[in-house]
Amino acid sequence: MPIKSYILHFEEDKKEQNEKDSKQQWGISLAFDLEGLGPVHAKLRMIDNKISTTFWAENTETTRLFNQNLENLRQRYQQAGLESSELCCYRGAPPQSVNSNLPHIVLDINV
């Protein structure tokens, strides 16, 4: 399945210096367009060993496929020592706030 394009963005959430028991937080935004699946966006948020993952697929069939495989992803996270706090896939494009950091893209490859 050829990759038409993808974008990957990592960010470490800033902690306030006066927080004693602050936890390390990471966010990953991913957007890709695979032939046959269409545009897909993902937002992953990780706090310590808990991870939440939200997908948005513009194609109805892709949304159905992702939803059918979320339990497999949950099991893979568990095998990697992570606890999944939220896993879901929505049809359509992500809310604008999910892409608000995209001007700071780490990697953007169009194949």
Summary of the structure (lengths in Angstrom):
residues: 111
radius of gyration: 15.1
end to end distance: 12.1
largest distance: 48.7
contacts: 284
relative contact order: 0.24
helix: 23%
strand: 46%
